Amino acid sequence: MLFDYTSVTAGSLSSDIDDATESANAEIDALIGFEGDRTFENTVGVLERVGADLAISYGRGPFLGNASPDEAIRDAARAAEEKLSKWGVELVFRDDLYEAVKSYAGTPAAAGLTGEDQRVLEFTMRDFLMAGHELDPEARAELKALSERLVELGVEFSRNIAEYEDFLVVTRADLEGMPDEYLEQLKPGEKEGTYLVSLSYPDVVPLMENASKRDIRKALNQKFLSRAADKNRGLLEETIEIRRRVADIFGLPSWAHHRMQEKMAKNPETVETFYNSIVPALSDKAEAEIARMAKMLESDTGVGALQLWDWRYYDTQLRKSEYGVDNAEVAKYFPLEQVIAGMLDLTGRMFGVDYQQIAPTMAWHQDVTLWKVADRASGELIGHFFMDLFPREGKFSHAAAWPLVPAHEGKEGFVKPVSAILANFTKPTADRPSLLQHTEVVTLFHEFGHILHMTFSKTRYVRFSGAGTEWDFVEAPSQIMEHWCWKPEILSEFARHHETGEPIPVDLVDQLAAARDLNQGIVNLRQVSFGKLDMFLHGPGQQRSIDEALEESMAISLFPLQEGTFFPASFGHLYGYDAGYYGYLWAEVFGDDMFSRFENEGITNSEVGMSYRKTVLEPNGGKDAYELLRDFLGREPNSDAFLRKLGIG
């Protein structure tokens, strides 16, 4: 039964979370007070059932802090998220609960567990140890207080980003190089003849790519990289200090060593080795790319130092002049509805499913669509997902996917998953559909990879469902999806001009695909710099200030820091992906490796697609990521495809 989000009020949301945590407390108390022989079912099984119930409660309440158009509901949702997170902290710090689980873990029956049962017990015990149950009481008390404070900081940090608003006031003359369609989507300024360029992606990205006036690009970039800096700098500084203190309590070299126990890489030294294997070659490529665009800048302006607010513009100019790729013109072939239809047709064929849009959605906003997924062979319902794709005030400002009902074995059988994708694409108008730049097509496919991962999960336990795999593998099922966006034979299936209906010209598709590698040194080195910033703040070695870490990481990108900006204040990945942002490139290695099987056996080969669904997506976190990869590839995973793509293999 799908949940009716239209029935939610701030009051009902708060009371529902209160009821959920009260019910969970009663079950936990009964677990601890149980008198008799400890079994999996009356110990670990209870914890997993409670976790499943609260995961569903999250999807009905706290999730709305990212999506609801009602400010009161968003506020209540964030308060509920904080309460739920603190409840989780309290739970894992309970001595009586630890003793109950530990007593079961020491039994012969526990020693004989296999599969997900064995894995969930192992991970539960790891949770308790990471909560310091083998430390002295004083250290544990401090650790608990610090953990609760980290929850508060994370919620507030995210809220400040979501609620931050600012605009660049411009005139038509300022927007030289921008098409009329761009102006039509802008809000008017207070002064006649002015426009407001917001800091949402549909406003920012086209301007940075196409506006020929350098001072306008610089001014917008200044504002974009300064989002929430006034409020979030202090929160981030406190967060970093707390994380360092937590590492000290455990006697570990860094927060990264603490957090990475749960990841594929296991320790920051492995990440450093990974970066060292690619940075020199990427730097050589990026230096040549920057030098080339710097000459173009000097020819235009007499200034030869390429800056952050320049490279996207000159990248666009090169795509136009050398590949015939004009992003604005290409977008005319990618109306959102057609892209969605093409994406669903492709994945339906490859993974053996049928999609059906259903109504009413009972969603949190009228723009949201709801989809049903059924197995093509049997007709059996697999799950549902929501799509919420247009920007609005207070909404999550990037693109991401959430499990609202994670797949798992419930009391009355297998619970079908429900998930949601949130993005911020240009909203359609009365006479113009939502047109996606190709980069936005890639974003949509990427996030839909997460939706597929959540939808196809067939795990017994919630903790292995949804995004339940290792956090540095979780992006691999989305990274692999990006590959289909660059294949001419795929794009030609659904890319049609929104006015004429003509299919995208074959030569334009070829040029678009050929342009994929343009300035990839810069793109990937910037990705490394973000990961390095994360590791500079959380890894071992010299304890840098945030400003020092930012300056060092920017040096790796080969672009100087834009004076007066503070990008980390809006870098939401520092909460959740802390000591883990490297995972995007790390997971790309495995996404590329998995796609190599499609390249070898057919990029739309349904047998390979079903193998991928069965061996990687369905088991999800129920197996180690390396085991999933071996099952699908039939060999040990490697980085060959990744290095070839970067041109350094």
C-alpha positions in Angstrom: 0.0 0.0 0.0 1.5 3.3 -1.1 1.6 6.1 1.5 -0.5 9.2 1.0 1.9 12.1 1.3 -1.0 14.6 0.8 -2.3 13.8 4.2 0.9 14.9 6.0 0.9 17.9 8.2 3.7 19.3 10.4 1.8 18.0 13.4 1.1 14.5 12.0 4.6 14.1 10.9 6.0 14.9 14.4 3.5 12.7 16.2 4.1 9.8 13.7 7.8 9.8 14.5 7.1 10.0 18.2 4.8 7.0 17.8 7.4 5.1 15.8 10.2 5.7 18.3 7.9 4.8 21.2 7.0 1.5 19.5 10.6 0.8 18.7 11.6 1.4 22.4 8.9 -1.0 23.5 10.3 -3.7 21.2 13.9 -3.1 22.3 12.9 -3.2 25.9 11.2 -6.5 25.3 14.3 -7.8 23.6 16.5 -6.9 26.5 14.1 -8.2 29.1 13.6 -11.5 27.4 14.1 -14.4 29.7 15.2 -17.6 28.1 17.6 -18.8 25.5 18.9 -16.2 23.1 18.2 -16.9 19.4 18.7 -15.0 16.2 15.0 -14.3 16.0 14.5 -12.9 19.5 17.7 -10.8 19.4 19.2 -9.7 16.1 15.9 -10.4 14.3 14.1 -7.9 16.6 16.7 -5.2 15.9 16.3 -5.7 12.1 12.5 -5.5 12.4 12.8 -2.3 14.4 15.2 -0.9 11.8 12.8 -1.7 9.0 9.9 0.0 10.7 11.9 3.1 11.3 13.3 3.2 7.8 9.7 3.3 6.5 8.9 6.0 9.1 11.8 8.0 7.7 10.5 7.7 4.2 7.1 9.0 5.3 8.4 11.9 7.5 12.0 13.1 7.7 12.5 12.6 4.0 10.1 15.4 3.4 12.7 17.9 4.7 14.3 17.5 1.3 11.1 17.7 -0.8 8.0 19.3 0.8 6.9 22.7 -0.6 5.5 23.5 2.9 8.1 25.2 5.1 6.4 24.0 8.3 6.5 20.4 7.1 10.2 20.8 6.1 11.0 22.1 9.6 9.1 19.3 11.3 10.8 16.8 9.0 14.2 18.0 9.8 13.4 18.0 13.5 12.1 14.4 13.1 15.3 13.4 11.2 17.4 14.7 14.1 15.2 12.9 16.6 15.4 9.6 14.6 19.2 9.9 14.2 19.7 10.6 17.9 17.5 7.7 18.7 19.9 5.5 16.6 22.9 6.9 18.5 21.2 6.2 21.8 20.4 2.7 20.7 23.9 1.6 19.7 25.3 3.1 22.9 23.0 1.0 25.2 25.1 -1.3 27.4 22.1 -3.7 28.1 21.4 -4.1 24.4 25.1 -4.7 23.6 25.2 -7.4 26.3 22.1 -9.1 24.9 23.5 -9.2 21.4 26.9 -10.2 22.6 25.5 -13.1 24.6 23.8 -14.4 21.5 26.9 -13.8 19.4 28.8 -16.2 21.7 26.5 -19.1 21.2 27.2 -22.2 19.0 24.0 -21.3 17.0 25.5 -17.9 16.1 28.8 -19.5 15.1 26.8 -21.6 12.6 25.0 -18.7 10.8 25.5 -18.3 7.1 24.6 -15.8 4.4 22.8 -12.6 5.4 22.1 -13.9 8.9 25.8 -14.3 9.6 26.5 -10.9 7.9 23.9 -9.0 9.8 25.2 -10.3 13.1 28.8 -9.4 12.1 27.8 -5.9 11.1 25.7 -5.4 14.2 28.6 -6.3 16.5 30.8 -4.0 14.4 28.3 -1.2 15.1 28.6 -1.7 18.8 32.4 -1.8 18.7 32.5 1.4 16.7 30.2 2.9 19.4 33.0 2.2 21.8 31.6 -0.6 23.9 35.0 -1.9 24.7 36.2 1.5 25.9 36.0 2.8 29.5 32.7 4.4 30.6 34.0 7.9 30.7 35.3 7.7 27.1 32.0 6.1 26.0 30.0 8.9 27.6 32.0 11.5 25.7 31.7 9.6 22.5 27.9 9.4 22.8 27.7 13.2 23.4 29.9 13.9 20.4 27.9 11.5 18.2 24.7 13.3 19.1 26.2 16.7 18.4 27.3 15.4 14.9 23.7 14.6 14.2 22.6 18.1 15.1 25.4 19.7 13.0 24.6 17.5 9.9 20.9 18.4 10.0 21.6 22.1 10.4 24.3 22.1 7.7 21.9 20.6 5.2 19.0 22.9 6.1 21.2 26.0 5.6 22.1 24.9 2.1 18.6 24.0 1.1 17.2 27.3 2.4 19.9 29.6 1.2 18.8 32.1 -1.5 20.6 34.7 -3.4 20.5 36.1 -6.9 22.7 37.9 -9.4 20.9 40.9 -10.9 21.6 41.3 -14.6 20.4 43.1 -17.7 19.9 41.7 -21.2 23.3 43.3 -22.2 25.0 41.3 -19.3 23.7 38.1 -20.9 25.5 38.3 -24.2 25.7 34.8 -25.6 22.6 33.6 -23.8 19.5 32.6 -25.9 16.2 34.3 -25.4 14.8 31.1 -24.0 17.2 31.4 -21.1 15.8 34.9 -20.2 12.3 33.6 -20.4 12.9 31.3 -17.5 14.4 34.0 -15.2 12.5 36.0 -12.7 12.3 39.7 -13.3 14.3 42.0 -11.0 12.8 44.9 -9.0 14.2 47.4 -11.5 12.7 47.4 -15.0 14.8 45.7 -17.5 16.7 43.5 -15.0 16.6 39.8 -14.3 17.4 37.6 -11.4 19.8 34.7 -12.0 19.3 32.3 -9.1 21.8 29.8 -7.7 19.9 26.8 -9.0 21.6 24.6 -11.5 19.2 25.4 -14.4 20.2 29.0 -14.1 23.9 28.6 -13.2 25.2 26.0 -15.6 24.0 27.5 -18.9 25.3 30.9 -17.9 28.7 29.6 -17.0 28.9 27.7 -20.3 27.6 30.4 -22.6 27.8 33.9 -21.2 30.6 35.7 -23.0 31.0 38.5 -20.5 33.7 37.4 -18.1 32.8 39.7 -15.2 29.2 38.2 -15.2 30.6 34.7 -15.0 32.9 35.6 -12.2 30.2 37.4 -10.2 27.8 34.4 -10.5 30.6 31.9 -9.6 31.4 34.1 -6.6 27.9 33.8 -5.3 27.6 30.1 -6.1 30.8 29.2 -4.3 29.7 31.3 -1.3 26.4 29.6 -0.6 25.6 29.3 3.2 29.2 30.3 4.0 28.0 32.7 6.8 26.2 29.9 8.7 28.0 26.7 7.7 31.6 27.7 8.2 31.3 27.5 12.0 29.3 24.3 11.8 31.9 22.6 9.6 34.8 23.7 11.8 33.1 22.3 14.9 32.3 19.1 12.9 35.9 18.5 11.9 37.1 19.0 15.5 34.6 16.6 16.9 35.5 14.0 14.3 39.2 14.4 15.2 38.3 13.9 18.9 36.4 10.7 18.1 39.4 9.3 16.4 41.5 10.2 19.4 39.1 8.4 21.7 39.6 5.2 19.7 43.4 5.7 19.5 43.2 5.9 15.7 45.3 8.2 13.4 42.3 9.9 11.9 38.5 10.0 11.5 39.1 8.4 8.1 40.5 5.3 9.8 37.4 5.1 11.9 34.9 5.6 9.1 36.6 3.5 6.5 36.3 0.3 8.5 32.9 -0.1 6.7 34.2 0.6 3.2 35.9 -1.4 0.4 39.1 0.6 0.6 39.3 0.0 4.4 41.9 2.7 5.1 43.0 6.2 3.7 46.4 4.8 2.7 44.7 2.7 0.0 42.9 5.8 -1.3 46.2 7.7 -1.4 47.7 4.9 -3.4 44.7 5.0 -5.8 45.0 8.8 -6.3 48.8 8.5 -6.8 48.2 6.1 -9.6 46.1 8.5 -11.6 47.0 12.1 -10.6 50.3 12.5 -12.4 48.9 11.6 -15.8 45.7 13.5 -15.2 47.8 16.6 -14.2 49.7 16.4 -17.5 46.4 16.2 -19.4 44.8 19.0 -17.4 47.9 21.3 -17.8 47.7 21.0 -21.6 44.0 21.6 -21.6 44.3 24.7 -19.4 47.1 26.0 -21.6 45.0 25.6 -24.7 42.0 27.4 -23.2 44.2 30.1 -21.7 45.3 31.1 -25.2 41.7 31.4 -26.2 41.1 33.6 -23.2 44.1 35.8 -24.0 43.0 36.2 -27.5 39.6 37.4 -26.3 40.6 39.5 -23.3 44.3 40.0 -23.3 44.4 38.1 -20.0 46.1 34.7 -20.0 45.3 33.2 -16.6 42.4 30.8 -17.0 40.2 30.8 -13.9 37.4 28.8 -12.4 34.8 31.0 -14.0 36.4 30.6 -17.5 36.9 27.0 -18.2 33.3 25.9 -18.7 32.8 28.8 -21.2 35.9 27.9 -23.2 35.1 24.2 -23.0 31.7 25.0 -24.6 33.4 27.1 -27.3 35.7 24.1 -28.2 32.8 21.8 -28.3 31.1 24.1 -30.8 34.1 24.9 -32.9 35.8 21.4 -33.0 32.9 19.0 -32.6 29.9 21.1 -33.8 28.3 20.5 -30.4 26.3 23.5 -29.1 24.9 22.5 -25.7 21.8 24.7 -26.2 21.1 23.3 -29.6 21.7 19.7 -28.5 19.2 20.2 -25.6 16.5 20.7 -28.2 16.7 17.0 -29.0 16.4 16.0 -25.3 12.9 17.0 -24.0 12.6 15.5 -20.6 9.6 13.3 -21.3 11.3 11.7 -24.3 14.5 11.1 -22.3 12.5 9.4 -19.5 10.7 7.3 -22.1 14.0 6.3 -23.7 15.6 5.5 -20.4 12.7 3.3 -19.3 12.6 1.5 -22.7 16.3 0.8 -22.6 16.4 -0.5 -19.0 13.1 -2.3 -19.5 14.6 -4.3 -22.3 17.9 -4.9 -20.6 16.6 -5.8 -17.2 13.3 -7.5 -18.1 10.9 -5.1 -16.5 7.8 -3.0 -17.5 7.2 0.5 -16.2 3.8 2.1 -15.8 3.0 5.6 -14.7 0.2 5.6 -12.2 -2.2 8.2 -10.7 -3.1 9.5 -8.3 0.4 9.9 -7.0 -0.6 11.0 -3.5 2.8 12.7 -3.6 4.2 15.8 -1.8 3.9 18.1 -4.9 1.9 18.2 -8.1 5.0 18.0 -10.2 5.9 14.6 -8.9 5.2 11.5 -11.0 4.8 7.9 -9.7 5.9 4.8 -11.5 5.2 1.1 -11.0 7.8 -1.5 -11.9 6.8 -5.1 -12.8 8.8 -8.1 -13.9 8.2 -8.6 -17.6 8.3 -12.4 -17.6 6.0 -13.0 -14.6 4.1 -9.8 -14.3 4.9 -9.7 -10.6 5.1 -6.2 -9.0 8.7 -5.4 -8.1 8.3 -1.9 -6.7 7.5 1.8 -7.2 9.5 5.0 -7.5 8.7 8.7 -7.6 10.3 11.3 -9.9 10.5 14.9 -8.6 12.6 16.7 -11.2 12.1 20.5 -11.0 13.5 23.1 -8.7 11.5 25.0 -6.1 12.1 26.9 -3.0 13.4 24.9 0.0 13.9 21.7 -2.1 17.1 19.7 -2.1 19.3 21.6 -4.5 21.2 18.8 -6.3 20.2 15.4 -7.7 19.9 12.3 -5.5 17.8 9.2 -4.8 16.3 8.0 -1.5 14.8 4.7 -0.4 11.4 5.5 1.1 10.5 1.8 1.7 13.6 -0.4 1.5 13.1 -3.9 0.2 13.2 -6.5 2.9 11.5 -9.6 4.4 8.6 -8.3 6.5 6.3 -10.1 9.0 3.8 -10.9 6.2 6.2 -11.5 3.3 8.6 -9.6 1.1 8.0 -5.8 1.3 8.2 -4.2 -2.1 10.5 -1.2 -2.3 9.5 2.4 -2.9 12.2 5.0 -3.8 12.4 8.6 -5.0 14.6 10.6 -7.3 15.0 14.4 -6.7 16.6 16.6 -9.3 16.5 20.2 -10.5 16.0 20.4 -14.3 14.5 23.3 -16.2 10.8 23.4 -15.7 8.6 23.3 -18.8 6.6 26.4 -19.8 3.2 26.7 -21.5 4.9 26.6 -24.9 8.2 24.9 -24.3 9.0 21.5 -22.7 11.8 20.9 -20.2 14.9 20.6 -22.4 17.9 18.7 -20.9 21.5 19.5 -21.7 23.3 16.3 -22.4 25.1 16.6 -19.0 21.6 16.6 -17.4 20.7 13.5 -19.4 23.8 11.8 -17.9 22.7 13.0 -14.4 19.2 11.5 -14.9 20.6 8.2 -16.0 23.1 8.3 -13.1 20.4 8.8 -10.4 18.2 6.2 -12.1 21.0 3.7 -11.5 20.4 4.3 -7.8 16.6 3.8 -8.3 17.3 0.5 -10.1 19.6 -0.6 -7.3 16.9 0.1 -4.7 14.1 -1.3 -6.8 15.8 -4.6 -7.6 17.1 -5.2 -4.1 16.1 -8.7 -2.9 17.7 -8.7 0.5 16.2 -10.2 3.7 17.3 -7.2 5.8 16.9 -3.5 5.4 20.5 -2.7 6.2 21.6 -4.5 3.0 18.8 -2.9 0.9 18.5 0.5 -0.8 22.0 2.0 -0.5 23.1 -0.8 1.8 26.3 -1.8 0.1 29.7 -0.5 1.0 29.6 3.3 0.7 32.5 3.4 -1.8 30.7 1.0 -4.0 27.3 2.5 -3.8 28.0 4.8 -6.8 29.0 2.0 -9.1 25.5 1.0 -10.2 24.9 4.7 -11.1 28.3 5.2 -12.7 27.6 2.3 -15.1 24.4 3.8 -16.2 26.2 6.9 -17.6 27.8 4.8 -20.3 24.6 4.4 -22.3 24.2 8.2 -22.5 27.3 8.3 -24.8 26.4 5.6 -27.2 25.1 6.8 -30.6 22.9 3.8 -31.1 21.2 4.5 -27.8 20.8 8.2 -28.2 19.4 7.9 -31.6 16.5 5.8 -30.2 14.9 8.7 -28.2 16.6 12.0 -29.0 14.2 13.9 -31.2 13.8 17.6 -31.8 11.0 19.0 -29.6 9.6 21.2 -32.4 10.1 19.2 -35.6 10.2 15.6 -34.2 13.3 15.0 -36.3 15.7 12.4 -34.8 19.0 13.8 -33.7 21.4 13.8 -36.7 23.7 10.9 -36.7 26.8 13.1 -37.2 25.7 15.2 -34.2 25.5 12.1 -32.1 28.9 11.0 -33.3 30.3 14.4 -32.5 28.7 14.4 -29.1 30.2 11.1 -28.3 33.6 12.1 -29.7 33.5 15.2 -27.5 33.1 13.1 -24.4 36.9 13.1 -23.7 37.3 16.9 -24.2 39.0 18.4 -21.1 38.6 15.2 -19.1 41.9 15.9 -17.4 40.3 19.0 -15.8 37.0 17.3 -15.0 38.6 14.3 -13.3 41.4 16.3 -11.6 38.7 18.5 -10.1 36.9 15.3 -8.8 40.2 14.2 -7.2 40.6 17.7 -5.6 37.1 17.3 -4.0 38.2 13.9 -2.6 41.5 15.3 -1.5 39.7 18.1 0.4 37.7 15.5 2.2 40.8 13.5 3.0 42.8 16.6 4.0 40.0 17.3 6.6 39.5 13.8 7.8 42.6 11.8 7.0 45.9 11.3 8.8 48.9 13.7 9.0 49.1 17.4 9.6 45.9 18.8 11.1 45.0 21.5 8.5 42.5 24.2 9.0 39.6 24.1 6.5 41.1 27.1 4.6 44.5 25.3 4.4 42.8 22.1 3.2 40.8 24.1 0.6 43.8 25.9 -0.7 45.8 22.6 -1.0 43.0 20.8 -2.7 42.4 23.6 -5.2 46.1 23.5 -6.1 45.6 19.9 -7.1 42.8 21.0 -9.5 45.3 23.4 -11.1 42.9 26.3 -10.6 43.5 29.0 -7.9 40.9 29.5 -5.2 38.4 32.3 -6.1 39.1 35.0 -3.5 36.3 35.5 -1.0 34.6 32.2 -1.6 34.1 29.2 0.7 33.0 26.3 -1.3 33.0 23.7 1.6 30.0 25.5 3.2 27.8 24.1 0.4 29.7 20.9 -0.1 26.9 18.7 1.4 28.9 15.5 0.8 31.1 16.4 3.8 28.2 15.0 5.8 27.4 11.4 4.8 30.4 11.1 2.4 32.9 12.3 5.0 36.1 10.4 4.5 34.3 8.8 1.5 34.1 11.3 -1.3 36.9 9.4 -3.1 34.2 6.8 -3.6 32.9 8.5 -6.7 36.0 7.9 -8.7 36.7 4.6 -6.8 33.3 3.4 -7.8 33.7 4.6 -11.3 36.5 2.1 -11.7 34.1 -0.7 -11.0 31.3 0.8 -13.0 33.6 1.0 -16.0 34.8 -2.5 -15.4 31.2 -3.9 -15.2 30.3 -2.0 -18.4 33.2 -3.6 -20.2 31.2 -6.8 -20.1 28.4 -5.1 -22.0 30.9 -3.7 -24.5 32.2 -7.2 -25.1 28.9 -9.0 -25.3 26.5 -6.2 -26.6 25.6 -2.9 -24.9 21.9 -3.8 -25.0 22.4 -7.5 -24.4 19.4 -8.6 -22.2 21.2 -11.7 -21.0 24.1 -9.6 -19.7 21.5 -7.1 -18.3 19.7 -9.9 -16.4 23.0 -11.2 -15.1 23.8 -7.7 -13.8 20.4 -7.5 -12.2 20.7 -10.9 -10.6 24.3 -10.9 -9.4 24.8 -7.2 -8.5 21.6 -5.3 -8.0 19.4 -7.9 -6.3 22.0 -9.1 -3.7 22.9 -5.4 -3.0 24.7 -5.2 0.4 24.0 -8.9 1.2 27.5 -9.7 -0.1 30.8 -7.9 -0.2 31.2 -5.7 -3.2 34.2 -7.6 -4.4 32.2 -10.8 -4.4 29.4 -9.1 -6.4 31.9 -8.0 -9.0 33.5 -11.4 -9.3 30.1 -13.0 -9.7 29.2 -10.7 -12.5 32.5 -10.4 -14.3 33.6 -14.0 -13.8 37.1 -12.7 -12.9 38.8 -10.4 -10.4 37.8 -6.7 -11.0 40.5 -4.4 -12.5 40.9 -0.8 -13.5 41.8 -1.4 -17.1 38.6 0.1 -18.6 38.7 3.1 -16.3 42.3 3.9 -17.2 41.6 3.5 -20.9 38.7 5.9 -20.6 40.9 8.5 -19.0 43.5 7.9 -21.7 46.2 7.0 -19.2 46.0 3.2 -19.4 
